């Protein structure tokens, strides 16, 4: 069964009644046709990809009734330089017509030539101004934006992305929750309170298997495993998302996972299906 939903980004998407589950390109490689074929075979809803060749990938996925949900872009902002470069404009232009989002990670903010401390609100005025510039350009091309917190970047905490999105206060700028970065930056604690605060701006969630414990001191090999692996209860987090009535896409993070990609994708899909409520 398929239904049409309207996400927090005001983009109507036809998707399964459960959250669309897509693979990030950290865990699948090949030509666009090969990637699309594997994802369709294993039951994924699409891909979270790279700016390089995004239009070709989106077109290949579309031929298999799949979606390029987003492309990932790392940016540095300063108070002297506009945010939009020719390459960023080209990327946004290439996404037009595919209902894709631009995933933005902000690695650095500089003011008067000096870097602002990580997570410091001192950088908010510059970041909000530059993000508004990008969002205005993207909105004119029907491309949404989602803020992607990343370990050791200026916007590294999930709360940083919430704060910026609230200041922007736009329906076309959403927030991404990344489990692996949450565990690395925030530690092994319950994200429910901030997830609740992030609604309805929460536009993407990324999941993976992981271990519990002193996660801030763990390496990525323990914090990013095939879904269903490790001691972290991913199913509990999925239950939380369902209880919050989160209907948006969920992505599979697979950065650095060794072994056969197809088998890892298959295992993770099996784990995802097992995490779904039994009454759906």
PEQUI-V843200 format. One record per residue. N is the residue number from 1. RES is the residue in three letters. SS is DSSP state (~ for helix, > for strand, _ for the rest). PHI is phi as a letter, one per 30 degrees, with the letter a starting at -180 (none if undefined). PSI is psi in degrees with one decimal (none if undefined). Layout:
n->(N;N)
res->(RES;RES)
ss->(SS;SS)
phi->(PHI;PHI)
psi->(PSI;PSI)
This chain:
n->(1;2;3;4;5;6;7;8;9;10;11;12;13;14;15;16;17;18;19;20;21;22;23;24;25;26;27;28;29;30;31;32;33;34;35;36;37;38;39;40;41;42;43;44;45;46;47;48;49;50;51;52;53;54;55;56;57;58;59;60;61;62;63;64;65;66;67;68;69;70;71;72;73;74;75;76;77;78;79;80;81;82;83;84;85;86;87;88;89;90;91;92;93;94;95;96;97;98;99;100;101;102;103;104;105;106;107;108;109;110;111;112;113;114;115;116;117;118;119;120;121;122;123;124;125;126;127;128;129;130;131;132;133;134;135;136;137;138;139;140;141;142;143;144;145;146;147;148;149;150;151;152;153;154;155;156;157;158;159;160;161;162;163;164;165;166;167;168;169;170;171;172;173;174;175;176;177;178;179;180;181;182;183;184;185;186;187;188;189;190;191;192;193;194;195;196;197;198;199;200;201;202;203;204;205;206;207;208;209;210;211;212;213;214;215;216;217;218;219;220;221;222;223;224;225;226;227;228;229;230;231;232;233;234;235;236;237;238;239;240;241;242;243;244;245;246;247;248;249;250;251;252;253;254;255;256;257;258;259;260;261;262;263;264;265;266;267;268;269;270;271;272;273;274;275;276;277;278;279;280)
res->(UNK;UNK;UNK;UNK;UNK;UNK;UNK;UNK;UNK;UNK;UNK;UNK;UNK;UNK;UNK;UNK;UNK;UNK;UNK;UNK;UNK;UNK;UNK;UNK;UNK;UNK;UNK;UNK;UNK;UNK;UNK;UNK;UNK;UNK;UNK;UNK;UNK;UNK;UNK;UNK;UNK;UNK;UNK;UNK;UNK;UNK;UNK;UNK;UNK;UNK;UNK;UNK;UNK;UNK;UNK;UNK;UNK;UNK;UNK;UNK;UNK;UNK;UNK;UNK;UNK;UNK;UNK;UNK;UNK;UNK;UNK;UNK;UNK;UNK;UNK;UNK;UNK;UNK;UNK;UNK;UNK;UNK;UNK;UNK;UNK;UNK;UNK;UNK;UNK;UNK;UNK;UNK;UNK;UNK;UNK;UNK;UNK;UNK;UNK;UNK;UNK;UNK;UNK;UNK;UNK;UNK;UNK;UNK;UNK;UNK;UNK;UNK;UNK;UNK;UNK;UNK;UNK;UNK;UNK;UNK;UNK;UNK;UNK;UNK;UNK;UNK;UNK;UNK;UNK;UNK;UNK;UNK;UNK;UNK;UNK;UNK;UNK;UNK;UNK;UNK;UNK;UNK;UNK;UNK;UNK;UNK;UNK;UNK;UNK;UNK;UNK;UNK;UNK;UNK;UNK;UNK;UNK;UNK;UNK;UNK;UNK;UNK;UNK;UNK;UNK;UNK;UNK;UNK;UNK;UNK;UNK;UNK;UNK;UNK;UNK;UNK;UNK;UNK;UNK;UNK;UNK;UNK;UNK;UNK;UNK;UNK;UNK;UNK;UNK;UNK;UNK;UNK;UNK;UNK;UNK;UNK;UNK;UNK;UNK;UNK;UNK;UNK;UNK;UNK;UNK;UNK;UNK;UNK;UNK;UNK;UNK;UNK;UNK;UNK;UNK;UNK;UNK;UNK;UNK;UNK;UNK;UNK;UNK;UNK;UNK;UNK;UNK;UNK;UNK;UNK;UNK;UNK;UNK;UNK;UNK;UNK;UNK;UNK;UNK;UNK;UNK;UNK;UNK;UNK;UNK;UNK;UNK;UNK;UNK;UNK;UNK;UNK;UNK;UNK;UNK;UNK;UNK;UNK;UNK;UNK;UNK;UNK;UNK;UNK;UNK;UNK;UNK;UNK;UNK;UNK;UNK;UNK;UNK;UNK;UNK;UNK;UNK;UNK;UNK;UNK)
ss->(_;>;>;>;>;>;_;_;_;_;_;>;>;>;>;>;_;_;_;_;>;>;>;>;_;_;_;_;_;_;_;~;~;~;~;~;~;~;~;~;~;~;_;_;_;>;>;>;>;>;_;_;_;~;~;~;~;~;~;~;~;~;~;_;_;_;>;>;>;>;>;>;>;>;>;>;>;>;_;_;>;_;_;_;_;~;~;~;~;~;~;~;~;~;_;_;_;_;_;_;>;>;>;>;>;>;>;>;>;>;>;_;_;>;>;_;_;_;_;_;~;~;~;~;~;~;~;~;~;~;~;~;~;~;~;~;~;~;~;_;_;_;_;>;>;>;>;>;_;_;_;_;_;_;_;_;_;~;~;~;~;~;~;~;~;~;~;~;_;_;_;_;>;>;>;>;>;>;~;~;~;~;~;~;~;_;_;_;_;_;_;~;~;~;~;~;~;~;_;_;_;>;>;>;>;>;>;_;>;_;_;_;_;_;~;~;~;_;_;~;~;~;~;_;>;_;_;_;_;_;_;_;_;~;~;~;~;~;~;~;~;~;~;_;_;_;_;_;>;>;>;>;_;_;_;_;_;_;_;_;~;~;~;~;~;~;~;~;~;~;~;~;~;~;~;_;_;_;_;_)
phi->(none;b;b;c;c;c;d;d;c;i;c;d;b;d;a;d;e;d;e;e;c;c;c;d;d;d;b;b;b;k;d;e;d;d;d;d;d;d;d;d;e;c;j;d;d;l;b;c;b;c;d;d;i;d;d;d;d;d;d;d;d;e;d;c;i;c;b;d;d;a;b;c;b;c;b;c;c;b;d;c;b;d;d;d;c;d;d;d;e;d;d;d;e;d;d;e;j;c;h;c;c;c;d;c;c;c;d;a;b;b;b;h;i;c;d;d;e;e;i;d;d;d;c;d;d;d;d;d;d;d;d;d;e;d;d;d;d;d;d;d;c;h;c;c;b;b;d;c;d;b;e;i;c;e;c;c;c;e;d;d;d;d;e;d;d;d;d;d;h;b;d;c;b;c;b;c;c;c;e;d;d;e;d;d;c;c;j;d;b;d;d;e;d;d;d;d;d;d;d;c;d;d;c;b;b;c;b;a;d;a;c;c;j;d;d;d;c;d;d;d;d;c;c;b;b;e;e;j;c;i;c;d;d;d;d;d;d;d;d;d;d;d;d;d;i;d;c;d;d;b;c;c;d;b;e;i;d;d;j;d;d;d;d;d;d;d;d;d;d;e;d;d;d;d;d;d;e;d;d;c)
psi->(140.2;145.2;162.5;127.5;157.9;116.4;179.2;-15.7;9.7;33.4;119.3;129.4;133.4;121.1;167.6;158.5;-31.2;169.7;133.2;130.1;114.4;159.5;138.7;152.3;1.1;-13.9;7.5;135.4;166.1;-175.5;160.0;-42.2;-40.6;-44.4;-46.5;-40.4;-43.9;-45.2;-41.1;-44.8;-39.5;-3.5;14.0;152.7;-12.1;-150.7;148.1;117.8;-158.5;153.2;-28.1;118.4;27.9;-40.0;-36.4;-41.7;-43.5;-41.1;-40.4;-42.1;-41.4;-34.9;-21.8;14.5;34.0;170.9;139.1;99.3;-34.3;165.1;146.3;129.6;127.0;129.8;149.4;133.8;144.4;166.4;1.5;-9.8;131.8;155.1;-32.9;115.2;168.0;-39.9;-36.5;-40.4;-44.7;-41.0;-48.5;-42.7;-38.9;-19.0;-8.0;131.2;-3.3;1.2;38.8;156.5;156.2;115.0;115.6;122.4;133.2;105.9;-27.4;145.1;131.2;139.9;129.7;38.7;-1.6;139.9;139.5;143.0;148.0;134.2;0.0;135.7;-9.7;-22.2;-0.8;-39.9;-41.5;-47.2;-43.7;-41.7;-45.1;-37.8;-36.5;-39.8;-45.9;-46.1;-36.9;-45.1;-43.1;-40.5;-35.4;-13.7;16.7;35.2;128.5;171.7;141.4;130.8;129.4;97.1;141.0;135.6;135.2;16.2;161.9;-46.9;78.6;-25.5;146.8;-38.1;-30.0;-44.5;-36.8;-46.1;-45.0;-42.1;-37.2;-38.2;-36.7;-41.1;55.3;141.8;-17.5;9.3;111.1;-169.7;144.8;133.8;120.3;114.3;-46.6;-39.9;-33.4;-49.5;-37.4;-38.3;-45.7;-21.6;178.7;77.9;161.6;122.2;4.8;-41.9;-45.3;-32.9;-41.2;-42.9;-32.9;-19.3;140.7;20.0;-7.7;113.0;-23.2;151.9;137.5;136.8;164.2;168.1;152.4;167.0;158.9;168.8;-144.3;74.2;-24.6;-29.4;-3.8;152.8;172.4;-24.9;-27.6;-25.3;-13.7;103.2;166.8;143.4;136.4;-14.3;160.7;173.5;-9.5;136.1;85.7;-31.5;-35.6;-40.9;-40.7;-40.8;-40.6;-44.2;-41.6;-41.8;-30.0;-2.7;34.3;122.2;2.5;178.3;150.9;127.9;148.6;113.4;133.0;23.3;126.1;-1.7;128.9;167.8;-174.4;124.9;-44.6;-42.4;-40.3;-41.9;-40.8;-46.0;-42.9;-37.4;-41.7;-42.1;-39.4;-45.7;-38.5;-22.2;-10.3;145.9;139.7;-17.7;4.9;none)
